[in-house]
Amino acid sequence: MTNNVGSTADLAKPVSVLFICLGNICRSTMAEGVFRYLAMDHPLISRIDSCGTGAYHTGDQPDPRTIAVLEKHDIVGFQHKARKIRIPADLEEFDYLLCMDEDNVDDVRNMVKRVKKKNADGEEAWGKVMLYGEFGGKGKDEEVADPYYGGGKGFDIAFEQLERFGKNLLKHIEEESKK
């Protein structure tokens, strides 16, 4: 009798990823665009989105410099409107909540603390909130500096980081699926 069971990746539950920064028009939006490109048709990725901890830009398009850098790297046609994080809904919908800097991590974890007081599974939710730079691969946690008030070079630096983090995140998800 032949065993028709597929690979571990076929058996693993696909995961969802939420990228988080302050306003959701620069870093988290770029992270979403880059990761969508890297994970295109990946069987272990079910959903990708981004949001901000603040509502400053809700409904706005990505910063034009973000779009320009994505297009420079052949990531075209990316559509997004900024939104604020929704707690507890985003905790329930996403497996990874990846923050661009420590301030974002603190903000989201404070939101989780408020939910935790009302919700018994707050501990599990806490573990979903991480600094995206944990996937930097350079032996230390990296932050993605907010390029909003600077020139185009900050967006180029952010792209380099986000592409590297994204590749490492995919490797991590693939390794986790084999456990």
Secondary structure, DSSP 8 states (H G I E B T S, - for coil): -------HHHHS--EEEEEEESSSSSHHHHHHHHHHHHTTT-TTEEEEEEEESS-TTTT----HHHHHHHHHTT---------B--TTHHHHH-SEEEESSHHHHHHHHHHHHHHHTT-TTHHHHHHHEEETBTTSSSSS-B-----TTS-HHHHHHHHHHHHHHHHHHHHHHHHHHT-
